[in-house]
């Protein structure tokens, strides 16, 4: 029985500047790299051509190729993590498991169970910070409490950031320490019950001028003014450390977006109730109308509000929606239609390539007025003024709603003025 250390890839699908992989390769035993297609997650996906699964499969295939070029390979499994580790413990003498931390509730529970199993067998379980600059417990108020408002969090983040030096973990230079034994070929997409998606994945390569112009162009949906790196951050195909360093001197606004990402991760870690409930508990008293016909029209992009419909059709077609438009469609669903933010959040979770539980939840609660730093309930986005301000030449709308301005385009499903007042009255009464 070979004696090995295991490195468990999850949300870090790269071999360059990978903290946990670096420490594993720097250890005293050969490193068996593994990836698990977790059936606890995949079995919940109804779309068997989910583009995110294709994306993951493509990237672990590249990892496998790199590792095989170094005499090893990526051991890929399709099962529950506990079942996989029980099999690994029968096949190898595992000294330690190395991995990078994940902060979502399911991931914490999963890791705790695996850690218990590993330790019962006399092995060690080591986890490292890799997908953030500062994780939960590192940025607190002067009173030792988690921040609940973004701006003071950002200021503390920046203050702390100026006092550290970001390490580059040279994991790419240590691949000779990989386990050299026989590793089975990777399963195909079909073998794990999926098929290849036709949705195009945004590149991880971003030009400097896009970042430099980010502040001026990020709110214009007809312009390619955002990095679209969300899916790459989500699955760790790029290093957050490298991207933060790159943003310095190019765009404070772009760096702010990366800090927002960590803020919402911190909120989820410290206040896990936000997964199912309002961050501010009193907002759970809002009596949502939850009209299923209106929700279906919102999903299909047939509300009669052009900027809303354009956004939903972009999402349904590409797995992406422009950031400004995300705010507009979320406000419309929760305020104009008085539909529970959790309905919209779940729909985004199914469709978005860059779905990130913490950011998706934070964004929806912001729009609904139920979260941290939220829009006040009496501030309701006007879809018409948003359209006029951010798509004045209708380029974005005409791209995604070709029947706009024809008799084929539907009338608004709710009148703006009355819907706005209904939302304000409903919130006010529920919160009083």
N, C-alpha and C positions, 0 to 999 in steps of 0.2 A: 504494500500500500504506500503510494507516494506521499511524502510530507510536503504540504503546500500552504501558502497563504492565498486567500481568495480576494480578488478585487471585484466588487459588485457594481457594475455600471447601472445607473438609473437615469437621472436627469443631468448627465454629464457625458454625452455621447461624443467624446473626443479623447485623444491621447496626448494632446498638447496642453501645457499649463493646467493640469488636472491635479488638484491638491491631494485627494485621497489616493489616486493612482501613484503619484510621486512617493508618498510615504509607504505604500505597499511595496513598490519596486525597490525602495531603499531599505527594506527589511532583510531578515536573515534567511528567507526561504524563497524558492521559486513562486512566482505569482500566477495563479490561474484566474484569468479575467472571465467574468460571466455576465450574461444579460438574461433577464427573465421576462418573457411576455406574460404578464400577470393576468391569469384568468379571472381573478377577482375584479379587475378593471375591464378587460376586453369583453367579458361576457355581458357587460352592461351596455355595450355599443350595439345599437340596432343596425347602423349603417355598416355593412361588411365591406364597403369600399372607402372607409374613412381615410381621408388623406393623411391624417396624423400617423396612422399605423403604417402607411406606405413610407412616409418620411422617416419614421423610426427604423423600419426595416432597411431602407437604403443606407442610412448612416451606420447601423451596426454591421452591415455588409462591408462597408469601407473599413470599419475598425477591424473586422475579421481579416480582411485582406492585408492590412498593415501588420497585424499580429502574426499572420501566417508567413509574411515576408521576413519576420524575425524568429521563425522557427516554432511559433506557437499557434494561437488561434483563439477566437472568442467562443466560449462555450455558451450556446443559446438554448434556453428552455422555454416550454410553453406549459405552465402549470401555476399553482399557487406558490408563493415564495417558501412557505413552510414545507410543502411537499418536496420542492427542489432541494432544500437544504438537508432534509432527511436522507435523500438519495445521495447527495454529495458526501455526507458524513459516512456513508457506507463504502464509498468508492475511494475516498482520500483521507489521509490523516491531516485534518485541517488544524493549523496552529492558530490562525487568526483570520477574521474577515475584516476587510477594509472597505469603506464606502464613504460617500459624501452625503451630508445631512439633507433631508427633505423636511419641509415644515408644515405640510398639509396634515389634517387630522388622520386620514387613513394611513398616510405614510408613517406617521409617528407610531401608530398602533402596530402596523406591520413590522417596523424595525424593532420595536420592543419585544414582539413575539419571537422574531428571529434571534435577537440578542440573547433572550432567555434560553432558547434551544441550544445555541452555540456554547453558551457558558455552562450549561448542564453537561456538555460533552468535554468540558475542560479547555475549551478554546476561548480566545478573546475576540471582542467586537469593538472595532475602532471606527468612529465617524468624524468627518472633517467639514469645515466650512468651505464651500466652493462656489455656490451659485449667487452669493451676495457679498457685498463688502462688509456690511455690519448685519449681524443676525439678531434674533430676539435676545433681549438681555444685555445688549451692548449700547443701546441708545436710550437713556432714561432722562426724565426731568430732574431738576435739582433736588426734588423731593423723593427721588427714587422710584417714580411711577412711569409706566409706559405713556408715551405721548398719544393724545387723541386728536390733535390738530396738526396739519401737515407743516405749516411754515416754521413753527418753533422746532419741530422734528428735523426739518431740512437744515436749519441753522446749526443745530447741535451736530448733525451728521457731518456737515461741511467743516465745522470746527474740529471735530475728531479726526476727520480725513486729513486735514492739513498737518496733523501731528504723527501720522504713520507713514511708512513706506510700503507700497504694495509689492509683495513678493511675486516673482514669476516661478512657478513650480516646473522645473525642467524634467517633467515626466517623460517627454519625448526622447530624452537622451539616455534613458535607463531601460529601454525595452529589451536589452539583452538579459534582464532578470526575469523575463516571462517564463512560465512553465513550458518545458520543451516536449512534453508527452503528447500522446495522440488525442486529438480533439475532433469530435464528429462534425461533419458538414452542417452548416446552418439550415434550419427548416425554411422552406419557401413561404411566401405569404399565404398561398393556398393551403399549405399544411397546418397553418394556425387558424384557418377558417376565414381568411380575408382575401380580397382581390385588389389589384392595383387601381388606385384612383387616377382620374384624368386631370384632377386639379393641379395647377402649376404652383410650385412652392417658391416663395420669394428667395432671392439669393442672399447669402450671408455677407456678400461683398457690398460695401457702401462707400461711395465717393466722398471725399472731404467736403466738396462744395455743397452736397446735400446737407451735411451736418452744419456747415457754416450758415446756410440759408434756412435752417430748420425753423427758427423763430418767426421768420417772415412768411413761410410757405406752408407750415404744418396744418393750418386751419382751412386750406383751400382744397376741397376734395377732388377737383378736376386736375390738380397738379400732383405730380409724383414728388411730394415734398416730405414724406415720412420714411423712416428707415426700413420699416416692415421687418424688423429683426425679432419680433415677438416670439415666433415659433422657435427660433434659434436660441433665444434666452430660455425659453420654456424647457427645451430638451438638452440644453447645455452643449450644443454643437459649436458654440463660441464661448470665449472666456469673458466673464463680466469684468475681470480686472483689466484685461487688455482694452475693452471698450470704454471703460471709465477713464483710463489714462489717455486714450485717443481723444475723448471729448474735451479734455482740458485745453483751453485756449481756442477751441473751435466753436463751442456753443454751450453756454450756461443753461440754455433752455432744454437742450437735449439731455444734459446731465441731470437736470431737474426731473425729467421723465424717468430716468433710471432710479433716482431717489424715491419718487412716487411708488415705483415697483417695490422697493424695500419697505416703504412705509406700510403699504397694504399687507405685505407678508408679515410684518411685525404685528399689525392689528389682528390678523387671523391667528397668529401664534398665541397672543395674549388674551384674545377674546374669541375663542372658537365658537361661541354661540351665534356669531354672525352668519355661519353657514346656513342656518335654518331660520334665524330670527333677526329682527331689526337690531342694529348696533345700539340705538336708543330705544329701550323696551317700550316706552309709551306709544311708539309708532306702530306697534303690533295691534293697536286698537283700531286702526283705520279699516272701515268696512269697504273692502274692494268690491267693485261690481262684477268683475271677472266674466264679462260677456264673451262666451266662447266663439261666437261668430265674428265679433270685432277682433279677437285675438288671432283668429285664422287669417283674416284680411291683413292684419299687421304682419304676420309671418310671411304671407305671400307677396307683400308689397303692393296691396290694392286698397289702400286707405283713402285715396283721393288727395293726399298731401304729398306733392311731388318729391320733396327732399327726403321724406320718410320712406316712400316707396323705392326711391333710387337706392337708398342705403340697404334696405332689406333685400333687394334683388342682387345688389353687389355681393352681399353676404352669402346668399343662397347659391350664387354662381361660382364664387371664387374662394369662399372660406375666409374672406377678409372684409372688413368695413372700415372706412376712413374714421379716424379718431373723433373728429368733430361731429361727424354724422352719428356715431355711436351715442353721443350725449343727446342728440336731437331725437333719435328714435326711442331711446330709453325714457326720456322725459315725456314724449308723446304717449307711450304705452301706459306709464304710471299716472300721469296727470290728465291728459285728454281723455284716455279711455278708462282710467281708474282700474287698471288691471294690476294685480299683485306683481311687484318687482321680481319675485321668485320665478314667475312664469317666464318672463323675459330672460332672466339670468340663465335658466335651464336651456332655453332655446339657443342662446349664444354659446353655451357650453357644448351643445351638440354640433354647432356649425363652425365655430371659430378655429382656424388653424392655430392661432396663438393663445388659445384658451389657457388661462392661468386662474385657478380658483380664487386666489386672494385679490388679484386685480379686477377680475370679472365681478366678484361680489362687491368689492369696494366701489367700482364704477356704477353699478346698478343702485347700490344704496345711496350713493351721492346724488344720482339723478332723481331718485324717489324721495329724497329728503330725509331718509331714515338712518343715514350713516354718519361717519366722521366727516367733518368739514363739508357737510352736505349743503346742497342748494336749499335755501329756506323754502318751506312748502308753498309760500305765496309767490315765489318766483317761478313762473311757468314759461318755458321756452315757447316763443311764437315761431312756428315752423316757417311762416311766410317771411318774417323779418330775418330769420336765420338763412333762408334761401337767398334772399336779396343781398345779404351781407357777404356770404361765403360762396355763392354760386351765381353771381349777378348775370352772367352770360348764358346760364343754363347749360353749360357744357356737360357737367356731371349728370344732371337730370336727363338730358336728351340721350346720353350714352346708355343709361340704364332703364329709362322709361320712354321708349321710342313713340308710344301712342300719346304722350303728353301733348296737350293742346289740340286734341282731336276728339271727336264724339265718342271714341272708344274708351277714353279715360274716364274712370268713375268719378262721381261727385264725392265730396268729403263725407266720411261715414259719421262724423260728428261736426257740428259747427264750432269753430275755434272759440269765439267769444263766450258762448254758453258753456262749453266744455271747460274752459279755463276757470270760470266762476264756480262751476260745480266742484272742481278739484279743490279750490281754495276753501269753499264752504264745508266740504266733506272733511278735509284735514282739520280745519279750525274747530269744528264740532267734536271730532274724535279726540283732539288733544286738549280740549278745555276741561 
